[in-house]
Each structure stands twice: as C-alpha cells, then as structure tokens.
Amino acid sequence: MRAWPRIVAFLVVGYLTMTRSFAYIGIPPLKLFIGEVAIGAFLLTRPRDIFDRWFTSLAEPSPLTPFAFAFTCSMAYGIFELIHGIALDRSPVLAIEGFAFHYYPLCFLIGIWAGTQDPTLLRRVIRALAWVNGIYGLLYIAFLNTIPLAIPGTDVRLIGQPAGSALVVIGLLSLEPQLSRVWHLILVNAAVMLGVQVRAEFLGLLVGLLVWVLFTRQFGRLFAGVAAVSTLLIVGYVSDFSIPAPSTRVGQISTRDTIGRVIAPIAPDLAEEYSGTAKTAAGTAEWRIVWWNAIWDHGNESTELAMFGEGYGYPLGDLVGYRERDIRTPHNVFFYAFAYGGWMGVVLFFLLQGSVAKVLWDAAKISGTPVGLATWAMFLCGAFFSNAFEAPFGAIPFYLLIGMAAAPAMRRIEYASPVSAQLLPAARW
C-alpha cells in the first residue's frame, strides 16, 4: 500500500515535468507506456479500492454518486464508439488510443484513494513538482531543448517540454501557509512558464487564479502570484532581456516577444510591432481554426454524424490534408469529443466534468482550499487550445491531482459497504 502513493507522486511529477517524453517510457512498438501500465497494475493489485468506491456510489448516495453515474455513462458510450470505429474498418490501434479519453478518469478514483491514504500527499507532490519542474525547466530553456535525441523507435524527443509551472503557482498559493518560504519557487516556475511560451498555459493560469480568488477572497496572495510574473516581465522589458526560444518555439524569450505571441491570434498587425515572429505565432492558431471549421462542417453533414460522430479510429487529419503530421487530436476538447462522438459525446463529457466539479466543490468546503477547483478550471480552459484530456501526459496527472484534492470529501465515507460486498466477491487485495 505504501508504494502506490509514491508511484502516484512519481507519475504526476514525471508527466508534468517531461510531458510527452515521459508518456513514452515503456515499449513504444507494443504500445505499452508507463501511464497505461500503471493504471493496469493498480487495477490488478488493488481492484476493490477502485470498484468498491465506484459501484457503491452507484448504489448508495455519496459525494461521488454524480461522478459514478457520469463516468459509467461515459465508459459505456466510449465502448460503443470504439466498436463503431472498428466496425467501419478503422485502425483498431488508433481506435483504442482514442478510447483512452474515456478510461483516463479512472485516475480520478486512484487519486482519491491515494489522497485518503495520505492526506499530506497533495501538498508534498506540489512541493516536489515545484522543485523538479523549476530546475528542469530552467535547464530545458538554457540548453536541454537543443538536444536532438529521440526515444528509440519513435520521433518523440528524449527531452520533453515542462508543463507544470502554472499548476505550481496555483498549488503553492493554495497549500502553503507561509508564502515567504516558497516565493523563490513561485518566481522560478513563473520564469519557466514564460520561457516555454505556451499560450494555453497562460490563459489557464488566469482562469485558475480567478476561481481561486473568488473562493478564498485572499487578494493578498493573488497579488503576490501576479507580482511574481509581472516582475519578470517588467525587468525583462526594461533591461531588453532576450535569449533564443526553445527549439520547439520560434523567436526569442523576451517581454516584447511574449506580448507579441499572446496577442498574435487576435491582433496580428499589432503583434508585429512587438515580435518579428508574430505571423508564425498567428499561424499556429490559424491551422487549428481551419481544422476546427472542417470538423464542424463534416460533423453536421448528416443527423447521424451530428449525434454520434465518426467513431474512434477515424483519420481526422484527412479532413484538412494534415496527413504529414502524426496528430489525431485537433487540440480542442470540444472538437475532439464532437468529431469522434457527436453531440452525445460532447454532452457526456461535460456532464462528467460537471460531476467532477461538484466533488471538488464539496472537498473545497471541507478543506477550506479550492486547489482542486482551480486546477480543474485551469486545465479545462487550457483543453480548448491543446491536447489535454485525450493525451496521457495531460489527462493522467490531471485526474490524479484533482483526485487527491477531492479526497477530503471522501474521507468520512465508509468505503466497504454491504452493497459493494455483494457486487464484488470477498477477497483480500
């Protein structure tokens, strides 16, 4: 039992620090990857810690009951879309990869279990992530991003891009009693976030901070977090600081380039006054919008497609000729759910997320901190501009983290009930 909370912590820190590179740890030719192996191993070694809670919440009222029903419906519909895709002679491998969108929420239940076993786990994970993501992130920006090595048998970079900075800021503001002891971690991770230049992360952090301050009313802490980011931008602007951006980005890391990159999708002409690569930054948004329009038009060609989608395994890139790119997600969770599952898939996804938010709201009232709600809002917002819920390096750490944050809502619940005992054979696991 003691090993699994450590494994959960390792997965969260690894995924958020190295993202796709960490996700590919395993045997890529056999499609065996670390996250999926970990989920399978947990279900094999501790099945009752998942299924008892899930089935009991279906049979008896509990804080988890809305999630249990929504998750059951989502899983059932995911199986339907998996069969739908395979029946249309789509690639079974691609269909199963798409179906992962539906079973990744199992990590929410695993996170809840880990959080109930160790109430301090979430805070310690955030602390560990703050150090690892901060140090690794600075090294990545400085030189690690230039290493051209790939994971054997794939085209995935061996050195992945960090993505945990915004979460660190939210987590430290929420969980640390004295910000004076962690200000350096907030500052370093803010610098990493600005250096990596992911606009979805910028927007997600703003939304997460808004949710956090509306719940806590701690405007002083909000000011401290905003001040850390603003200080870096102001110092960079005044000193005209500039270094080459990571190889996965274009241009420079500077205040002017950051401003240009942020406003490029909505005001490209103005962005060019700040950044010489504004057109490129605007183009990365444009190719997505073109794809989203094609998915919308294709999905509304018939009532059947609009209701049930194409099923998993459908080559979405073919709609706009993106065959040269190894991508199966349009970097938008709405269009992902709509393309593969139609409006039924969209409705079930948002019902699931609403049920998650309800559990996190209950946990926030008990614990006094909305770290789970803020993380959920931040991630959901970013998912409209990135591959989040459909990719293991996004979905797995997200569900594990908010599961740990939801644990206070479940600690007073009797997990093993007479109902769950009837649903699963008595056994020691």
C-alpha positions in Angstrom: 0.0 0.0 0.0 2.8 2.4 0.8 4.3 2.1 -2.6 1.3 3.2 -4.6 1.1 6.8 -3.2 4.8 7.2 -4.1 4.1 5.8 -7.6 1.2 8.3 -7.9 3.5 11.2 -6.9 6.2 9.9 -9.4 3.7 9.8 -12.3 2.4 13.4 -11.6 5.8 14.9 -11.3 7.2 13.0 -14.3 4.3 13.7 -16.6 4.1 17.4 -15.8 7.9 17.9 -16.0 8.7 16.0 -19.2 5.2 15.6 -20.7 5.2 13.5 -23.9 8.7 12.2 -23.4 7.7 10.7 -20.0 4.5 9.3 -21.5 6.6 7.3 -24.0 8.5 5.5 -21.3 7.8 1.8 -22.0 7.8 -0.3 -25.1 6.6 2.0 -27.9 6.4 -0.7 -30.7 4.0 -2.7 -28.5 2.1 0.4 -27.4 2.9 -0.2 -23.8 3.5 3.1 -22.0 4.2 4.0 -18.3 0.8 5.5 -17.5 -1.4 2.8 -19.0 0.8 0.2 -17.4 0.5 1.9 -14.0 -3.3 2.1 -14.4 -3.5 -1.6 -15.3 -1.2 -2.6 -12.4 -3.3 -0.7 -9.9 -6.5 -2.3 -11.1 -4.9 -5.7 -10.9 -3.3 -5.3 -7.5 -6.0 -3.2 -5.7 -9.2 -3.6 -7.7 -11.5 -3.2 -4.8 -10.1 0.2 -3.9 -11.5 1.4 -7.3 -14.5 -0.8 -8.0 -15.9 -0.8 -4.4 -16.0 3.0 -4.4 -17.4 3.2 -7.9 -20.1 0.6 -7.5 -21.1 1.7 -4.0 -21.5 5.2 -5.2 -23.9 3.9 -7.9 -26.0 2.0 -5.4 -25.9 4.4 -2.4 -25.9 8.2 -2.2 -22.4 9.6 -1.6 -20.4 12.7 -2.6 -19.1 10.6 -5.5 -22.5 9.4 -6.8 -22.9 12.1 -9.7 -19.4 11.2 -10.9 -20.0 7.5 -10.7 -23.1 7.7 -12.9 -21.5 10.2 -15.4 -18.3 8.0 -15.6 -20.4 4.9 -16.2 -22.3 6.5 -19.0 -19.1 7.9 -20.5 -17.4 4.5 -20.4 -20.4 2.8 -21.9 -20.5 5.4 -24.7 -16.8 5.1 -25.2 -17.1 1.3 -25.7 -19.9 2.0 -28.2 -17.7 4.4 -30.2 -14.8 2.0 -30.1 -16.9 -0.7 -31.6 -18.4 1.8 -34.0 -15.0 2.8 -35.3 -13.7 -0.8 -35.6 -16.9 -1.9 -37.4 -16.2 0.7 -40.0 -12.7 -0.9 -40.7 -10.8 1.8 -38.9 -7.4 1.0 -37.3 -8.0 -0.9 -34.0 -4.9 0.6 -32.6 -6.0 4.2 -33.3 -9.5 3.3 -32.1 -8.1 2.1 -28.7 -5.9 5.1 -28.4 -9.0 7.3 -28.9 -10.9 5.3 -26.3 -8.4 6.2 -23.7 -10.3 9.5 -23.5 -12.9 7.6 -21.6 -10.9 5.4 -19.2 -8.4 8.1 -18.1 -10.9 9.3 -15.5 -10.1 6.1 -13.6 -7.1 8.1 -12.4 -9.6 10.3 -10.5 -10.6 7.3 -8.4 -6.9 6.3 -8.0 -6.1 9.9 -6.9 -8.9 9.9 -4.4 -7.6 6.6 -2.9 -4.1 8.0 -2.7 -5.3 11.2 -1.0 -7.3 9.3 1.6 -4.3 7.1 2.4 -2.1 10.1 2.9 -3.8 13.5 3.5 -0.4 15.3 3.1 0.3 13.7 -0.3 -1.0 16.5 -2.5 1.0 19.2 -0.7 4.2 17.1 -0.9 3.6 16.4 -4.6 3.2 20.1 -5.3 6.4 20.9 -3.4 8.3 18.2 -5.3 6.9 19.4 -8.6 7.9 23.0 -7.8 11.5 22.0 -7.3 11.8 19.5 -10.2 9.8 21.5 -12.7 11.6 24.7 -11.8 15.1 23.3 -12.0 14.5 21.1 -15.0 12.6 23.9 -16.7 15.5 26.3 -16.4 17.9 23.7 -17.8 15.5 22.9 -20.6 15.3 26.6 -21.6 19.0 27.0 -21.3 20.3 24.1 -23.3 18.3 20.8 -22.9 15.9 21.8 -25.6 18.7 21.7 -28.2 19.5 18.0 -27.7 18.2 16.4 -30.8 18.0 12.8 -29.4 14.7 10.9 -29.9 13.2 8.0 -27.9 14.3 4.8 -29.8 11.7 3.7 -32.3 9.8 7.0 -32.3 10.1 10.6 -33.4 9.4 11.8 -29.9 12.1 13.9 -28.3 14.0 12.3 -25.5 13.9 15.6 -23.6 10.4 16.7 -23.1 9.0 20.2 -22.6 7.9 21.1 -19.0 4.3 21.9 -18.4 3.8 22.1 -14.6 4.6 25.8 -13.9 1.0 27.1 -13.8 -0.1 24.3 -11.5 2.9 25.0 -9.2 1.8 28.6 -8.9 -1.9 27.6 -8.1 -0.8 24.8 -5.7 1.7 26.9 -3.7 -0.8 29.8 -3.4 -3.4 27.3 -2.2 -1.5 25.0 0.1 1.5 26.8 1.6 0.7 28.6 4.9 3.7 31.0 4.5 4.4 32.2 1.0 7.6 33.8 2.2 9.1 30.3 2.3 8.2 29.4 -1.2 8.4 32.8 -3.1 11.6 31.6 -4.9 9.7 28.5 -6.2 6.9 30.7 -7.5 9.4 33.0 -9.2 11.4 30.2 -10.8 8.3 28.4 -12.1 6.9 31.7 -13.4 10.1 32.2 -15.3 9.9 28.7 -16.8 6.3 29.3 -17.8 7.2 32.5 -19.6 10.2 30.8 -21.2 8.3 27.8 -22.6 5.7 30.2 -24.1 2.6 28.1 -24.1 -0.4 30.4 -24.5 -2.9 27.9 -23.3 -0.9 27.7 -20.1 -1.1 31.5 -19.7 -4.8 31.6 -20.2 -5.4 28.5 -18.0 -3.5 30.1 -15.1 -5.5 33.3 -15.3 -8.8 31.3 -15.1 -7.5 29.2 -12.3 -6.4 32.2 -10.3 -9.8 33.8 -10.9 -11.6 30.7 -9.5 -9.2 30.5 -6.6 -9.6 34.2 -5.5 -13.4 34.1 -5.9 -13.5 31.2 -3.4 -10.8 32.3 -0.9 -11.0 36.2 -1.2 -7.3 36.1 -0.5 -6.4 39.1 -2.7 -3.0 39.5 -1.0 -1.9 36.1 -2.1 -3.3 36.7 -5.6 -1.3 39.9 -5.7 1.9 38.0 -4.7 1.4 35.5 -7.5 0.6 38.2 -10.1 3.5 40.3 -8.9 6.0 37.4 -9.4 5.0 37.1 -13.1 4.8 40.9 -13.6 8.2 41.5 -12.0 9.8 39.1 -14.5 8.1 40.8 -17.4 8.9 44.3 -16.3 12.5 43.5 -15.6 12.8 41.8 -19.0 11.2 44.8 -20.7 13.4 47.5 -19.0 16.6 45.5 -19.5 15.6 44.4 -23.0 16.5 40.9 -21.9 16.4 38.4 -24.8 17.6 34.8 -25.3 16.8 32.3 -28.1 13.5 30.5 -27.5 13.4 26.7 -27.1 13.8 24.8 -30.4 10.1 23.8 -30.2 9.2 27.5 -30.4 10.3 30.4 -32.6 11.8 33.8 -31.9 13.2 34.9 -28.7 12.4 34.8 -25.0 11.7 38.4 -24.1 8.9 40.5 -22.8 8.2 42.0 -26.2 8.1 38.6 -27.9 5.9 37.2 -25.2 3.4 40.1 -25.6 3.5 39.7 -29.4 2.9 35.9 -29.1 0.0 36.3 -26.8 -1.9 38.9 -28.9 -0.9 37.4 -32.3 -4.1 35.3 -32.8 -6.4 38.2 -32.2 -4.4 41.2 -33.4 -1.6 40.1 -35.8 -0.8 43.5 -37.1 -0.3 44.9 -33.6 1.7 41.8 -32.6 4.2 42.5 -35.3 5.2 45.7 -33.5 6.4 43.6 -30.6 7.6 40.4 -32.2 9.3 39.6 -35.5 7.7 36.1 -35.4 4.2 37.3 -34.9 3.0 35.8 -38.2 4.3 32.4 -37.2 2.6 32.7 -33.8 -0.7 33.7 -35.5 -0.2 30.8 -38.0 -0.1 28.2 -35.2 -3.6 29.3 -34.2 -4.8 29.6 -37.8 -4.1 25.9 -38.7 -6.2 24.8 -35.7 -9.1 27.1 -36.6 -9.1 25.8 -40.2 -9.2 22.2 -38.8 -12.0 23.1 -36.3 -14.1 24.5 -39.1 -13.6 21.4 -41.2 -14.6 19.2 -38.3 -17.7 21.3 -37.6 -18.8 21.2 -41.3 -18.1 17.5 -41.6 -19.9 16.6 -38.4 -23.0 18.4 -39.5 -23.3 16.7 -42.9 -25.9 14.3 -41.5 -28.0 13.8 -38.4 -26.2 10.6 -37.7 -22.8 12.2 -37.7 -24.0 15.1 -35.7 -25.4 12.8 -33.0 -22.8 10.0 -32.8 -19.7 11.2 -34.7 -17.3 9.1 -36.7 -16.3 6.7 -34.0 -12.7 6.1 -32.9 -10.0 5.5 -35.4 -11.3 8.0 -37.9 -8.4 9.9 -39.5 -9.3 13.5 -38.6 -6.2 14.9 -40.3 -7.6 13.8 -43.7 -10.3 16.5 -43.4 -7.8 19.2 -44.0 -4.9 17.3 -45.6 -2.8 17.1 -42.4 -1.6 13.6 -43.3 2.1 14.5 -43.0 1.6 15.3 -39.3 1.3 12.5 -36.7 -1.7 14.0 -35.0 -5.1 12.6 -34.2 -6.4 15.4 -32.0 -7.5 18.9 -33.1 -6.1 20.4 -29.9 -9.6 21.3 -28.6 -11.5 19.0 -26.3 -14.9 20.1 -27.7 -14.0 19.3 -31.3 -12.3 16.1 -30.2 -15.5 14.9 -28.5 -17.7 16.1 -31.3 -15.6 14.6 -34.1 -15.5 11.1 -32.7 -18.7 11.0 -30.6 -21.0 13.7 -31.9 -23.2 15.8 -29.7 -23.8 12.7 -27.5 -20.1 12.6 -26.8 -19.9 16.3 -26.1 -22.8 16.2 -23.6 -21.5 13.2 -21.8 -18.0 14.7 -21.5 -19.3 17.9 -19.9 -21.6 16.0 -17.6 -18.6 14.1 -16.4 -16.7 17.3 -15.9 -19.6 18.9 -14.1 -19.8 15.9 -11.7 -16.0 16.2 -11.1 -16.5 19.9 -10.2 -19.3 19.0 -7.8 -17.0 16.6 -5.9 -14.2 19.2 -5.9 -16.6 21.9 -4.6 -17.6 19.6 -1.7 -13.9 18.9 -0.9 -13.1 22.6 -1.0 -15.8 23.4 1.5 -14.4 20.7 3.9 -10.7 21.5 3.4 -11.0 25.3 3.1 -8.9 25.4 -0.1 -10.1 25.3 -3.7 -6.9 23.9 -5.1 -8.8 21.2 -6.9 -11.4 23.5 -8.3 -8.8 26.0 -9.5 -6.8 23.2 -11.1 -9.9 21.8 -12.8 -10.9 25.2 -14.2 -7.3 25.9 -15.3 -7.0 22.6 -17.1 -10.4 22.6 -18.7 -9.8 26.1 -20.1 -6.4 25.1 -21.5 -8.0 22.0 -23.0 -9.8 24.2 -25.6 -6.5 25.1 -27.1 -4.3 22.0 -26.5 -4.4 18.2 -26.5 -5.1 17.7 -22.8 -7.9 15.2 -21.9 -7.1 13.0 -24.8 -3.4 12.7 -24.2 -1.8 10.7 -21.3 0.7 13.5 -20.4 -2.3 15.8 -19.7 -5.2 13.6 -18.6 -3.3 11.2 -16.2 -1.6 13.8 -14.0 -4.7 16.0 -14.1 -7.1 13.3 -12.8 -4.6 12.1 -10.2 -4.1 15.6 -8.9 -7.8 16.5 -8.7 -8.5 13.1 -7.2 -6.1 13.9 -4.3 -7.7 17.3 -4.0 -11.1 15.6 -3.8 -10.1 13.2 -1.1 -11.4 15.4 1.8 -14.9 14.8 0.5 -14.5 11.1 0.8 -12.5 10.5 4.0 -15.7 10.3 6.1 -17.3 7.8 3.8 -17.4 4.1 4.7 -15.8 2.6 1.6 -16.6 -1.1 2.0 -20.4 -1.4 2.4 -22.8 -4.3 2.3 -23.8 -3.3 -1.2 -20.2 -3.3 -2.6 -19.6 -6.6 -0.8 -22.4 -8.1 -2.9 -21.1 -6.6 -6.1 -17.5 -8.0 -5.7 -16.5 -11.3 -4.2 -14.9 -11.0 -0.8 -11.2 -11.1 -1.1 -8.0 -9.6 0.4 -6.1 -7.5 -2.1 
